[in-house]
Amino acid sequence: MQESETMALVLARNVTLTLSANSIRRQINPLWQLNCLNNKNGKLWWRENLPSPALANGLLVDRDGRIVIVMQDGGVMCYAHKPEDASKSQAKRN
């Protein structure tokens, strides 16, 4: 049996992100996860297990679309898409 508690929520243009603490039977510490839901249909797009507990409301998305999570131990995690090839970026600017 698993119980989940949403600890943070971010509504972005195309997705909704949640930080959840999932209590699993026979485990002392909950499993923390970053969840990404599709805004069009509400279905789970992807999920990532976190290595340690996150701070409640410690979730943000910056203007470049990077996902930042503040951990309870003071650490910071950042999820970002792969950067474009520098030559392609340079061509787009010109």
N, C-alpha and C positions, 0 to 999 in steps of 0.2 A: 504494500500500500504506500502511495506517495502523496504527500500534501505539498502544494506549492503556494508561496506567498510572493506577490509582486512587490518589489522593494523600490523600483523606479520605473518611470514610463516616459518615453520621448516620442512625440508625433512628428515625423518628418514628411517631406513631400510625397514620397512613394511607399514608405514603410513605417511601421510602428515598432519601436524597440522597447523591450522590457528586460529588467534585471530581476531574476527570481531566485529565491532560496527554497530549495526542494528538500523537505524532510523525508528521508527514506528509512523504512523500518530497519532496525538493528544497526543503524549508523548514528554516531553521536553528533557529528557535524553535518549540517545540511550541504547539499550540492548546489553551488551557485552557477547560474547559467545566464548568458546573454541570448535573448531570443529576438528574431527578426520576423515580423509578420507582414504579409502583403496587404496593403491598404485596400486594394480592389476587391479581394475575396476573403480576407481575414485568415487565410491559411498560413501555416508556418513555412517560411522560406528557408531559413537556416537557424541553427542553434550551436552555440559554442560553450563548452564547459570552462569555468574560470578556475585558476589554480588555487585561489584563496578567496575568503569572503570580501564582498564589495561593501562600500559605505552606502547606507540607505540614501537614496536620491543622488548617488554619486555617478550619474550617467549624463552625458551630453554629446551633442553632435555639433562640430564646428562648421564654419561656412564652406569649407572644402569637402564636407561629407565624412570627415574622420570621426570615429566613435571613440570617446574617451571615457574610461571607467576609473574612478578613484577607489582604491582598496582600503579596507579597514586598518591595515598596517602602515598606511601612508604612501604606498606605492601607487603608480599610475600606469594603466594599460591603454594602448591606442591601437585601434583596428582601422586599417585604411586599404583602399584598393591599390592595385599595383600602379606605380607611376608610369606615365607614358614614356616612350622612347624619346630621349632628348632631341634627336634630330626631327622627329615629328612635331614636338612642341615648338621648336624653333621655327619650323615651316608655318605653323599656324599663326605665329605672332607677326610674321612679315606680310 
